[in-house]
Amino acid sequence: RAGWLIPQAVANSLWAFGRPAGGGVDVDAGAGRAVSGGAVRVVGDMAPQSVANSLWAFGKLAERGVDVDAGAVRAVSGGAVRVVGDMSSLALSTTLMGLGERARSGEGEVARAVGAVS
């Protein structure tokens, strides 16, 4: 449903998907695509903590071998660059944890986000 596409709902859904096995939910590929696509559409309106939580979730999903939409990661990484000045220390550390694995890949938007946050 289009009505759920508010930034906080997208970030919360991603966070729930990213929680460890046993504490999180099984991620259906279709649901993952829908929520990732939602992140792309609402990232411009995400609060700093929502950006941080989304990136953390993308990192956790990737660790679990879940195929994460690279376009969504790039879009939300760009959002981190936009809001970094308003991030709390918790949001900054959450963002770095989420970007950690992807930062090694050298993806442009992700590398810029890591640079801005660190």
Solvent accessible surface area in square Angstrom, and as a share of the most:
residue,aa,sasa,rsa
1,R,228,0.83
2,A,85,0.66
3,G,61,0.59
4,W,73,0.26
5,L,38,0.19
6,I,100,0.51
7,P,31,0.19
8,Q,91,0.40
9,A,28,0.22
10,V,0,0.00
11,A,0,0.00
12,N,75,0.38
13,S,33,0.21
14,L,1,0.01
15,W,111,0.39
16,A,32,0.25
17,F,26,0.11
18,G,1,0.01
19,R,86,0.31
20,P,83,0.52
21,A,91,0.70
22,G,90,0.87
23,G,36,0.35
24,G,24,0.24
25,V,71,0.41
26,D,141,0.73
27,V,32,0.18
28,D,93,0.48
29,A,68,0.53
30,G,32,0.31
31,A,37,0.29
32,G,16,0.15
33,R,163,0.59
34,A,53,0.41
35,V,11,0.06
36,S,7,0.05
37,G,17,0.17
38,G,0,0.00
39,A,0,0.00
40,V,68,0.39
41,R,156,0.57
42,V,14,0.08
43,V,20,0.11
44,G,51,0.49
45,D,113,0.59
46,M,4,0.02
47,A,55,0.42
48,P,33,0.21
49,Q,63,0.28
50,S,4,0.02
51,V,0,0.00
52,A,0,0.00
53,N,31,0.16
54,S,0,0.00
55,L,2,0.01
56,W,38,0.13
57,A,0,0.00
58,F,2,0.01
59,G,6,0.06
60,K,63,0.27
61,L,8,0.04
62,A,33,0.26
63,E,119,0.53
64,R,89,0.32
65,G,68,0.66
66,V,44,0.25
67,D,140,0.73
68,V,15,0.09
69,D,66,0.34
70,A,40,0.31
71,G,26,0.25
72,A,0,0.00
73,V,1,0.01
74,R,111,0.40
75,A,30,0.23
76,V,0,0.00
77,S,0,0.00
78,G,21,0.20
79,G,4,0.04
80,A,0,0.00
81,V,54,0.31
82,R,125,0.45
83,V,7,0.04
84,V,37,0.21
85,G,76,0.73
86,D,112,0.58
87,M,17,0.07
88,S,61,0.40
89,S,92,0.59
90,L,116,0.58
91,A,1,0.01
92,L,51,0.25
93,S,50,0.32
94,T,12,0.07
95,T,0,0.00
96,L,68,0.34
97,M,124,0.55
98,G,3,0.03
99,L,1,0.01
100,G,29,0.28
101,E,95,0.43
102,R,44,0.16
103,A,32,0.25
104,R,184,0.67
105,S,74,0.48
106,G,50,0.48
107,E,40,0.18
108,G,50,0.48
109,E,39,0.17
110,V,0,0.00
111,A,47,0.36
112,R,144,0.52
113,A,0,0.00
114,V,36,0.21
115,G,52,0.50
116,A,42,0.33
117,V,13,0.07
118,S,102,0.66
